[in-house]
Amino acid sequence: MRMILLASAAFALAACNGESAAPADTAAPADAASAETAASEAPAAPAMDDAMKAADDADDANTAETPDNYMFHTDLTKVESVHLPVKAGGGWTATVIDPAQAEITGASDETMADGSVHHVVKIKPLVRDVIARVKFERRDSMDTTAPVVETRTVNLMVH
């Protein structure tokens, strides 16, 4: 268990240092007692240093399209905005990988200052010290059984 926690902590620190790769899936504790022990042993995510605060300020002000595997630095007081391209006749679906970590609070098509239109999805983090992941799938129609033509994953490092 400590090896998994150390590996998770190492990944979190690497992500804070500019890497934006999505985290690997980790095994869940087998029972509630193991989960409680793991939570008490887990190191806290580092507080935002000046570089992370700058990255957080930049993504708050951003109106550009959000790339695949983007990492938001955030906290529980914020709602982050993911900007996705709008294609006529198509649509995006968002899936929070662990619904206990974040929730989708809204989505709408919005016109940006440059005149482009983005599908903007609002995501609220729910717990600290995690990297919450949200998977976005685009289809060429509004039919949710249609083939997926594009997939993006966005990560939220919650401090």
GIFEN-V285649 format. One record per helix or strand of 3 or more residues. SS is the DSSP state (2 for helix, 1 for strand). FROM is the first residue (numbers start at 1). TO is the last residue. If there is no record, write none. Layout:
<<SS | FROM | TO> <SS | FROM | TO>>
This chain:
<<2 | 2 | 16> <2 | 32 | 41> <2 | 50 | 61> <1 | 70 | 74> <1 | 79 | 85> <1 | 91 | 96> <1 | 102 | 111> <1 | 117 | 125> <1 | 130 | 139> <1 | 148 | 158>>
